[in-house]
Amino acid sequence: MKVKEWLKFGLGSQAGVNAVRHTSELTLLNFSYLNSQFQIPETDNKLMLGAYYANYAYAGEGTNWGWMAGAEKELVKDKFSILTDYFFWY
């Protein structure tokens, strides 16, 4: 969803079932997120920040909620970029 030319928001989810062979129990896996993207004025560079939820089957032990951040540096317009991302939880 584009709020301004330089600010966008996204909402999404990935879901499925486990593919573990040593058990006959099927478990639903889920990763859901809300993120924002800020385009730095007069450049094609972008910064991203968001939050996520991942259930136990997806993320394992520990907290299921966390934050994610990233950056994109465009090297060739609309063709080639370098991306970085970081996930952290509390």
N, C-alpha and C positions, 0 to 999 in steps of 0.2 A: 504494500500500500504506500503510495507516494504522498507524503504530506506537503513537502516543498520540493523544489528541484534538487536540493542538496540533502534531503532527509527522507529516508524510507524505513518502513517497518515490515517485519515478516513474522509469520506464525506458521508452524509446521509440526509434523509428527512422523515418525517412522515406527511401524509396528509389524510384528510377525510372530512366528512360533520358533522355539528352539530347534536346533538340528543335532542335539546330543544323541549319540548312538548307544551309550551305555545305560540309558533309562528309557522306559516306555512312556514316561509322563511327559506330556506336551505342556509347555509353559508359554504364556504370552509375553513377548518382549515389547517394551515401549520406550521411545525417546521422543520427548516433546520439547519444543523451544519457542521462545519469543525473542526476536532480535531487532536491532536498529542498525542503520547504515548512514554514516555521515560522510558526505563528499567534501573534501577540503577545497575551499573556494579557489578558483582559477587554476586548478590542477585536476588530474584524473585519479588522484590518490584518495583512498577511502579508509575509514576507521569503522569497526563494527563492535557492538557491545550487546550482550543479551543474557538471558537466563534459561536454564533448562531443567527438566525433570526426567529422570531415567528410573524405571522400576528395578527391583532387585534382580530379576532375570536378566536385565540388560547390563546393569552396572555392578552387581555383586554387593559385597559388604560395604557398610558405611552409609553416609548420607545419600539421598537420592536427588537432592536439589543442588544446583551450583550455578556458576557464572561462566560465561565465555566471552572472549575478546579476540579481535583480529585486526589485521591491516592488509591492504592491497596496494601495491605499487605497480602502476601500469607502465610497461616498457615500450610496447608497440600498440598504438591505439586500437582498441577493439580486437586485438589479436593475441597479445602475450602479456601476462602479468605475473608478478611474484606475490604469493600469499603467505601469510603466517597466521596461526591461531593458537590460542591458549585456553585451556579449561581449568577452572579451579573451583573448589568446593569448600564448604565449611562444616 
